[in-house]
């Protein structure tokens, strides 16, 4: 294998706009929580944020906060505080890190944004179990802590084909949320405002998909590791004009990169797909490792999770129900394998990295033979790495790096034998 060398990547300029976006977002939440000038709703990341925005709430996403705990490498030292409250180390380390941080009165927001001392106090907590049951338990803890109301949507799981009965049941649950949210917000629900917000969410979603799809170019103008940070506005800002404006700027920059054959990884030799959660505390390290190996991890199921092509402003409740039920994480293994096969073909990848995240079984798809079946059906090899989204005690850096390097050697041997 070629000798590794330090690679300096050209910065994506729109990253500065994204950082300012996130700063303004958190300062607005902090101000509202302190002054009461607006009501704050906590929402799970693929929950019904559009309804909350349409009713005048500012929306806070605890999962994004937990990702910050992971990326700043604060999480591991905080998890045991939640364990002491009865939350086992085996459940979601987003949950345990976040609750642990709260009990200790610490937050990465204080490091990033001067003057912010804590997460914003919720006026209501809203969850959707389309990700997992953990969000329900997570939000319920805070509901008790803040003595705040909690409402939720209970989604079907293991869905092979999304049917009208699935959609109807979720749409009904969404509609039933309106009355209690009206009482909390102090304002009446307006269908036209929801249509406006859903239209903006759809536009944001379409632009985010176009951003991610630029990776089909050879060389790819961005990596999966770029996507995990650039996705910020798609998560916390969908339903707003500013998120739409940001992705227009980002898309134009990436399209210019494609036009100029400017790759995210210098001398790109191999193209990989990442299946599963990021290892937040190792984003930079893994990005640099793959770049040194002239390998671009260019696409992922994770970043695509905020593409909601089913949104339709003219039929908001039904289309939201469909979009939030068609999510990859909700589907059957058969449907997931079909999806990944399509991604392998679309992005022309040479291999797949499966992250087996210790505390996130719902986003770990390598435990029941899927990598082996996909390799038989597609001919594309895969590598399973063991780790976790936040708990770095579950990760061996030495073993991970050795396995990745060996996997790239395997791809090099296959490439040589094919030539």
C-alpha positions in Angstrom: 0.0 0.0 0.0 1.2 3.5 -0.8 2.9 5.4 2.0 0.5 7.6 3.9 1.1 11.4 3.8 -0.5 14.3 5.4 -3.2 15.8 3.1 -4.4 19.4 3.4 -7.9 19.8 2.2 -9.3 23.0 0.7 -12.0 24.4 3.0 -15.6 24.5 1.8 -16.3 28.3 2.1 -20.0 27.9 2.9 -18.9 26.3 6.2 -18.5 29.8 7.7 -22.1 30.6 6.8 -23.2 27.4 8.4 -21.3 28.2 11.6 -23.0 31.6 11.8 -26.3 30.0 11.1 -25.9 27.6 14.1 -24.6 30.4 16.3 -27.7 32.6 15.5 -30.0 29.6 16.0 -28.7 28.8 19.5 -28.6 32.5 20.6 -32.2 32.9 19.5 -33.2 29.9 21.6 -31.2 31.1 24.6 -32.8 34.6 24.4 -36.3 33.2 24.1 -35.8 30.8 27.1 -34.5 33.7 29.2 -37.0 36.4 28.3 -40.1 34.4 27.4 -40.4 36.3 24.1 -41.2 33.0 22.3 -42.2 29.5 23.4 -39.6 26.8 23.1 -40.5 23.3 21.9 -38.0 20.4 22.1 -38.4 18.0 19.2 -36.8 14.7 18.1 -34.6 15.3 15.0 -37.0 13.6 12.6 -40.1 14.6 14.4 -42.9 16.9 13.3 -40.9 20.2 13.5 -43.1 21.7 10.8 -46.2 21.7 13.1 -44.2 23.4 15.9 -42.8 26.1 13.6 -46.2 26.8 12.2 -47.5 27.4 15.7 -44.9 29.9 16.6 -42.5 27.7 18.6 -38.8 28.0 18.4 -37.6 24.4 18.0 -34.7 22.9 19.9 -33.3 19.4 19.0 -31.6 17.6 21.8 -30.0 15.1 19.4 -27.9 17.9 17.9 -26.8 18.9 21.4 -25.8 15.3 22.0 -23.8 15.2 18.8 -22.0 18.3 20.0 -21.2 16.4 23.3 -19.7 13.6 21.1 -17.8 15.8 18.7 -16.2 17.8 21.6 -15.4 14.5 23.3 -17.2 15.5 26.5 -19.7 12.7 26.3 -17.7 9.8 27.6 -17.0 11.4 30.9 -20.7 12.3 31.5 -22.5 9.1 30.6 -21.9 7.5 34.0 -23.9 10.2 35.7 -27.0 9.1 33.7 -26.1 5.4 34.5 -26.3 6.3 38.2 -29.9 7.4 37.6 -30.8 4.0 36.3 -30.1 4.4 32.6 -28.0 1.4 31.6 -24.8 1.9 29.6 -26.3 -0.3 26.9 -28.9 2.3 25.8 -28.5 5.3 23.5 -25.4 7.3 24.4 -27.1 10.4 23.0 -29.6 10.0 25.9 -27.1 9.1 28.6 -24.5 11.8 27.6 -27.2 14.5 27.4 -28.9 13.7 30.7 -25.5 13.2 32.3 -24.4 16.7 31.1 -27.6 18.2 32.4 -27.2 16.7 35.8 -23.7 18.2 36.0 -24.7 21.6 34.7 -22.4 21.5 31.7 -23.0 22.0 27.9 -20.8 22.4 24.9 -22.9 25.4 24.0 -21.0 27.3 26.7 -17.7 26.6 24.9 -19.0 27.5 21.5 -21.2 30.5 22.3 -20.3 33.1 24.9 -23.1 33.8 27.3 -25.1 30.6 26.9 -25.0 28.7 30.1 -27.5 25.9 29.6 -29.9 24.2 27.2 -33.1 26.2 26.7 -36.0 25.4 29.1 -38.8 23.7 27.2 -42.4 24.8 27.2 -43.3 21.4 25.6 -41.5 18.3 24.4 -42.5 16.5 21.2 -41.1 13.2 20.1 -41.6 10.7 17.3 -40.5 7.1 17.9 -39.7 6.6 14.2 -36.0 6.6 15.3 -36.3 4.4 18.5 -38.1 4.2 21.8 -35.1 6.0 23.5 -36.3 9.4 22.4 -39.5 8.8 24.3 -37.7 7.9 27.5 -35.2 10.7 27.0 -37.8 13.4 26.6 -39.9 11.9 29.4 -37.0 12.4 31.8 -36.8 16.1 30.9 -40.6 16.5 31.0 -40.4 15.4 34.7 -37.3 17.5 35.4 -38.9 20.7 34.0 -42.5 19.8 34.9 -43.3 20.4 31.2 -46.0 18.8 29.0 -44.9 16.0 26.6 -46.7 14.8 23.5 -45.6 12.2 21.0 -46.1 10.2 17.9 -45.7 6.4 17.9 -44.5 5.2 14.5 -44.7 1.7 13.0 -41.3 -0.1 12.7 -39.9 -2.8 10.4 -42.1 -1.5 7.6 -41.6 -3.2 4.2 -44.1 -1.2 2.1 -45.6 2.0 3.5 -49.3 1.6 3.2 -52.3 4.0 3.5 -53.1 2.5 6.9 -49.6 3.4 8.1 -50.0 7.0 6.8 -53.5 7.4 8.1 -52.6 6.4 11.7 -49.6 8.8 11.8 -51.5 11.7 10.2 -54.2 11.2 12.8 -51.7 11.4 15.6 -50.3 14.5 14.2 -53.7 16.2 13.9 -54.4 15.2 17.5 -51.4 17.1 18.6 -52.8 20.4 17.5 -55.3 21.1 20.3 -52.8 20.6 23.2 -50.2 22.6 21.3 -52.6 25.5 20.8 -53.1 25.6 24.6 -49.4 25.7 25.2 -48.5 28.2 22.4 -51.5 30.5 23.1 -52.3 30.9 19.5 -54.7 29.1 17.1 -53.5 26.7 14.5 -53.5 28.0 10.9 -53.5 25.6 8.1 -52.1 28.1 5.6 -49.1 28.7 7.9 -48.4 25.0 8.1 -48.5 24.8 4.3 -46.0 27.6 4.1 -43.6 25.9 6.5 -44.0 22.5 4.8 -43.2 24.1 1.4 -40.0 25.6 2.9 -39.1 22.2 4.4 -39.6 20.5 1.0 -37.4 23.1 -0.7 -34.7 22.7 2.0 -34.9 18.9 1.6 -34.6 19.1 -2.2 -31.6 21.3 -2.0 -30.0 19.1 0.6 -30.5 16.1 -1.6 -28.8 18.0 -4.5 -25.9 18.9 -2.2 -25.4 15.2 -1.3 -25.9 14.1 -4.9 -22.9 16.2 -6.0 -20.8 13.3 -4.6 -21.8 11.3 -7.7 -19.1 13.3 -9.5 -15.6 11.8 -9.9 -13.8 13.1 -7.9 -16.4 13.9 -5.3 -16.5 17.5 -4.1 -17.4 16.6 -0.5 -17.1 13.8 2.0 -19.4 12.1 4.4 -17.5 13.9 7.2 -18.3 17.2 5.6 -21.9 16.2 5.4 -22.2 15.5 9.1 -21.5 19.2 9.8 -23.1 20.8 6.8 -26.4 19.0 7.6 -26.9 21.3 10.6 -29.4 23.7 8.9 -31.3 20.7 7.4 -31.8 19.3 10.8 -32.5 22.4 13.0 -33.7 24.8 10.3 -36.0 23.0 8.0 -39.1 25.0 7.5 -37.2 28.3 7.4 -36.2 30.5 4.5 -32.7 31.0 5.9 -31.9 27.2 5.7 -33.1 27.3 2.1 -30.8 30.2 1.3 -27.8 28.5 2.9 -28.2 25.4 0.8 -28.4 27.4 -2.4 -25.0 29.0 -1.6 -23.5 25.6 -0.6 -24.9 23.9 -3.7 -23.5 26.6 -6.0 -20.0 26.2 -4.4 -20.1 22.4 -4.8 -21.2 22.6 -8.4 -18.3 24.9 -9.1 -16.0 22.3 -7.5 -17.5 19.6 -9.8 -17.0 21.8 -12.8 -13.4 22.4 -11.9 -12.8 18.7 -11.1 -11.9 19.7 -7.6 -12.1 16.7 -5.3 -12.6 16.7 -1.6 -9.8 14.1 -1.3 -6.7 14.7 -3.3 -6.0 12.1 -6.0 -9.2 10.1 -5.1 -8.6 6.4 -5.7 -11.4 4.7 -3.8 -15.0 5.7 -3.1 -16.8 4.3 0.0 -20.3 4.4 1.5 -20.8 4.8 5.2 -23.7 3.0 6.7 -24.7 3.9 10.3 -24.0 6.6 12.7 -20.9 8.8 12.7 -18.4 8.3 15.5 -18.6 11.9 16.6 -15.5 12.0 18.6 -13.4 10.8 15.7 -14.7 12.8 12.8 -11.5 14.7 12.2 -9.3 11.7 12.8 -11.2 9.5 10.4 -11.5 12.2 7.8 -7.7 12.6 7.8 -7.1 8.9 7.8 -9.2 8.2 4.7 -7.7 11.3 3.0 -4.2 10.0 3.6 -5.3 6.7 2.0 -6.7 8.7 -1.0 -10.1 7.3 -0.2 -13.3 9.4 -0.2 -16.1 8.3 2.1 -18.6 10.2 0.0 -22.1 9.1 0.9 -24.1 7.8 3.8 -27.5 6.7 4.9 -27.1 9.0 7.9 -26.9 12.3 6.0 -29.7 11.2 3.7 -32.0 10.8 6.7 -33.0 14.5 6.3 -34.3 14.1 2.8 -38.1 14.3 2.9 -39.2 14.1 -0.8 -42.7 13.2 0.2 -43.5 16.6 1.7 -46.4 18.3 -0.1 -47.6 21.7 1.0 -51.1 21.1 -0.4 -51.5 18.0 1.8 -49.4 18.7 4.9 -50.5 16.2 7.4 -50.6 13.2 5.0 -47.4 14.1 3.4 -45.6 14.7 6.7 -46.9 11.3 7.9 -45.6 9.7 4.7 -42.2 11.4 4.9 -41.6 10.6 8.5 -42.6 6.9 7.9 -40.6 6.3 4.8 -37.4 6.9 6.7 -34.7 4.3 6.3 -34.5 3.6 10.0 -38.2 2.6 10.1 -38.0 0.1 7.3 -37.5 -3.7 7.0 -34.2 -5.2 6.2 -35.3 -6.1 2.7 -36.2 -2.5 2.0 -33.0 -1.2 3.5 -30.9 -3.6 1.4 -32.6 -2.4 -1.7 -31.9 1.2 -0.8 -28.2 0.6 -0.1 -27.9 -1.3 -3.3 -29.2 1.7 -5.2 -26.8 4.0 -3.4 -23.9 1.7 -4.2 -24.8 1.8 -7.9 -25.6 5.6 -7.9 -22.4 6.7 -6.2 -20.2 4.1 -7.9 -18.7 3.0 -4.6 -15.9 0.5 -4.2 -16.7 -0.6 -0.7 -19.1 -0.1 2.3 -18.2 0.8 5.9 -20.7 -0.5 8.4 -20.5 1.1 11.8 -21.7 -1.2 14.5 -22.6 1.4 17.1 -22.7 -0.3 20.5 -25.5 1.8 22.0 -27.5 2.4 18.8 -29.0 -0.9 17.5 -31.6 0.9 15.5 -28.9 2.6 13.4 -26.6 -0.5 13.2 -27.5 -2.6 10.2 -24.7 -5.1 10.3 -25.9 -7.5 13.1 -28.2 -9.8 11.1 -26.1 -10.7 8.0 -26.9 -7.6 5.9 -23.2 -6.9 4.9 -22.7 -10.4 3.7 -26.0 -10.5 1.7 -25.1 -7.2 0.1 -21.7 -8.4 -0.8 -23.1 -11.5 -2.5 -25.7 -9.5 -4.4 -23.5 -6.5 -5.4 -20.0 -7.9 -5.4 -19.0 -4.8 -3.4 -16.9 -5.7 -0.3 -17.6 -4.2 3.2 -15.9 -3.6 6.5 -17.6 -3.6 9.9 -16.0 -1.3 12.5 -17.0 -1.4 16.1 -17.6 1.8 18.0 -20.3 4.1 19.2 -21.8 7.5 18.3 -20.7 9.1 21.7 -19.2 6.6 24.0 -15.5 6.3 23.0 -14.9 3.5 25.5 -16.6 1.3 22.9 -13.9 2.2 20.3 -10.4 0.9 19.8 -8.6 3.5 17.6 -5.7 1.1 16.9 -7.9 -1.7 15.8 -10.1 0.6 13.8 -7.2 2.2 11.9 -5.6 -1.2 11.3 -8.8 -2.6 9.9 -9.5 0.4 7.7 -5.9 0.3 6.3 -6.3 -3.5 5.6 -9.6 -2.9 3.9 -8.0 -0.3 1.5 -5.2 -2.8 0.8 -7.9 -5.3 -0.2 -9.4 -2.8 -2.5 -6.0 -2.1 -4.0 -5.4 -5.8 -4.6 -8.8 -6.1 -6.3 -8.1 -3.1 -8.5 -4.7 -4.4 -9.5 -6.0 -7.9 -10.3 -8.8 -6.4 -12.4 -6.4 -4.3 -14.5 
